[in-house]
């Protein structure tokens, strides 16, 4: 019990040292957590799914802090509520991508003709533009939230596979890997006990980058009419509505959801940059 407490204390101290040395990680994580908490728990002044046709395109005021759009929706309420939909979609899709891509990347690092063929197939797969590929997937499978997650999964798995395979190949000739093989460790044990702990750093960094990319994909899908369906709130849908209104000078309809997307993407990128800098310092 005492040893367990000691290890927990050491883990906490190491975490605090990381946040102290790389404040961008803490700032980015704090922004994402605050956006999630606001989306799920912040009391909203108006319903994000019930428009008020008598108050359309009202500028920001004490009654409507971010104004209203052309349908009479309160922009502030929908901007906050969208965080509870877009961020979980991005995080779930990205985490599933890592859970699938990391083991496949480790397996693809083993010597054999089939692993090279898999990577060449991934090259062809990744030659398609990501947004176009995501649109095609959601359109063919149906306009549902679970299909948005599947689209993010399919788009991001090759990235994790390629990254992990590259790192694992560079580790294969390391002395500690050769020592593990010399004492009889099986290939599966080598991957699980020796390779995976040494690629987790780049995986975490790539996860944060992939989450930022997933936010952009979700917004693009909603903007183009696939993914999140109205009247459900989504930053991409709000931007689509704002594009129609901005020509008449109603800037607030597009600015606030656009800022939310930029803040979310910047927060994930801050975390990724901090993790990358930490890795470089440790090398």
Secondary structure, DSSP 8 states (H G I E B T S, - for coil): -HHHHHHHHHHHHHHHHHHHH-HHHHHHHHHHHHHHHHHHHS--SS-SS---TTS-S--S-SSSTT-B-TT--BHHHHHHHHHHHHHHHHHHHHHHHHHHHHHHHHHHTSSSHHHHHHHHHHHHHHTS-HHHHHHHHHHHH-S-HHHHHHHHHHHHHHHHHHHHHHHHHHHTTSHHHHHHHHTT--HHHIIIIIIHHHHHHHHHHHHHHHHHHHHHHHHHHHHTT-SS-TTS--HHHHHHHHHHHHTTT-THHHHHHHHHHHHHHHHHHHHHHHHHHHHHHH-
